[in-house]
Amino acid sequence: MELNKPRIGFMFHETFKLTRKPMSEILKLSKDFSNQNKPKLKYSDIKENSLLGNNYIKAFPPYLKGCGLIDFNNNLLTPLGKRVIQHDPLISDPKTLWLLHYHMSMIDGPGPEFWNHLFISFFKPGNTFSRDEIKEALATKYWESTSKLLAEKSINSTTYAFLNSYTQDEGLGNLGILSNITEDYFEVKQPYFHYIWVIAYALCDYWTKVYPDNNSLTLDRLLNSELPKYFFLSKDDFESILNELRLFGFLEIHRTAQPFQVFLKYGLEFPLRKLFENG
């Protein structure tokens, strides 16, 4: 498994939670620059062509990178970003939101390392936890990653950014993943999910990043991976979606002998085309 791909750091957020409106505004600028064949969208370009404040301009390009919508080198649209700005420019479709969440949470994704750690550690349906537990987990993760202490102010602001990204409607709140019990206590819900082309996209992306040298994977390996956990799917529900994708011709499952083998027949472009046509 390769774990050396670019990803955003701990303190990228400038105290802001994930917020779709400024992300949409910068995504549109990225599209405009791409259409003009400009090689890069710079900080000064965003400042000149938007009403966003300085800290917003620092925070939200990293959010867009972490969500898989713009690239790390030039702040220009990724293939997913091109589809989103074309079909969902306000970044409000549940399928889009699930993919933002997926990229931010994925073990080898572009999101910050702590996001995956907190999600896997705490986000199980029915689990309850406190704000202080998130703070402690953040501080520990930062120490493990850097051998440095994270200042209390940074712990507080990062905890705010992470939790409010999931509880507030202007972020990922409409996914129904997390709710407040009180101001400082939270409950993980069992969100509705049955978007097979989101899974198809995520499966391609996850496979490429986590198992880049594998032409096939055992079904058990996929079912026991982190992938279904990002979408709160049981093994049975995940296998059911894989079978639906098999019927669409997106993948093959060879069941002639154990262990059963899964083969992808298409790359990312196919689910990207299907993403906004079907659930």
C-alpha positions, 0 to 999 in steps of 0.5 A, spaced: 500 500 500 502 506 498 501 512 503 505 517 500 501 521 496 499 528 497 494 530 502 492 536 506 495 538 513 493 538 520 492 546 520 489 547 513 482 550 515 484 556 518 478 555 523 473 554 518 468 548 517 467 545 510 462 550 507 460 549 500 458 556 498 465 558 498 468 552 495 463 552 490 465 559 488 472 557 488 470 551 484 467 556 478 473 560 478 477 554 477 473 552 471 473 559 468 481 558 468 481 551 465 477 554 460 481 559 458 487 554 458 491 558 464 496 553 467 494 555 475 489 558 479 493 562 484 491 565 491 492 572 488 487 570 482 482 568 487 483 574 491 482 578 485 476 575 482 472 573 488 469 577 494 472 572 499 476 574 505 484 572 506 483 566 511 477 563 506 482 564 500 487 560 505 482 555 507 478 553 502 482 551 496 485 546 501 478 543 502 477 542 495 483 539 494 482 534 500 475 533 497 478 531 490 475 537 486 481 540 484 489 538 484 494 539 488 499 543 483 495 548 480 488 548 483 485 546 477 479 541 476 480 534 477 475 529 473 470 529 479 471 537 479 469 537 472 463 533 473 461 537 479 461 544 476 457 541 470 452 538 474 452 540 481 455 547 481 452 549 488 455 542 491 448 540 494 447 533 491 447 527 496 452 523 491 457 529 491 456 530 498 458 523 499 464 523 495 467 529 498 466 525 505 469 519 502 475 523 499 476 527 506 476 520 510 479 515 505 485 512 508 490 514 502 486 520 500 487 527 499 484 529 506 488 530 512 491 524 516 487 526 522 480 526 518 481 518 517 483 517 524 477 520 527 472 517 522 474 510 523 475 511 530 469 514 532 464 514 526 460 507 527 452 508 527 449 508 534 456 511 537 456 517 542 462 521 544 464 527 547 468 533 544 473 532 549 474 525 546 475 528 539 480 533 542 484 528 545 484 523 539 487 529 535 492 531 540 495 524 540 494 523 532 498 529 531 504 527 536 504 520 533 505 524 526 510 529 528 513 528 535 510 535 537 505 537 541 499 541 538 497 547 541 490 547 545 488 553 540 489 549 534 486 543 538 480 546 539 479 550 532 480 543 528 475 539 533 470 545 531 472 544 523 471 537 523 465 536 527 461 542 524 463 539 517 458 534 519 453 537 523 451 543 519 447 543 513 452 548 509 457 543 510 456 535 510 450 535 515 445 533 510 448 526 509 445 525 516 451 522 519 452 526 525 447 529 530 448 533 536 445 530 543 448 537 547 453 542 545 459 537 547 456 530 545 454 527 539 451 521 536 453 517 530 447 516 525 445 510 520 445 515 514 441 512 508 445 510 502 444 506 496 448 510 490 451 505 486 455 509 482 458 513 488 460 506 490 463 504 483 467 511 483 469 510 490 471 502 488 475 505 482 479 510 486 480 506 493 483 500 488 487 504 485 490 508 491 490 502 496 491 496 491 495 499 485 498 493 483 492 488 483 489 486 477 484 482 481 482 482 489 478 477 493 471 478 495 473 477 502 478 482 502 474 488 499 468 486 504 473 487 510 476 493 507 475 500 510 471 502 503 464 500 506 465 503 512 466 510 509 458 509 507 456 506 513 454 499 509 454 492 512 458 487 509 451 484 506 449 491 503 456 492 500 456 485 497 449 487 494 451 493 491 457 489 488 452 485 485 448 490 482 454 493 479 456 486 476 449 486 473 451 493 470 457 490 467 462 494 471 465 489 474 466 481 474 465 476 480 468 469 479 465 464 484 467 458 480 472 457 486 474 460 493 476 465 494 472 469 490 475 474 485 473 481 483 475 484 477 474 491 475 472 492 467 472 500 467 476 505 470 473 512 473 471 515 467 465 510 467 462 511 474 463 519 473 459 519 467 453 515 470 454 519 477 449 524 475 444 520 471 442 514 476 443 513 483 
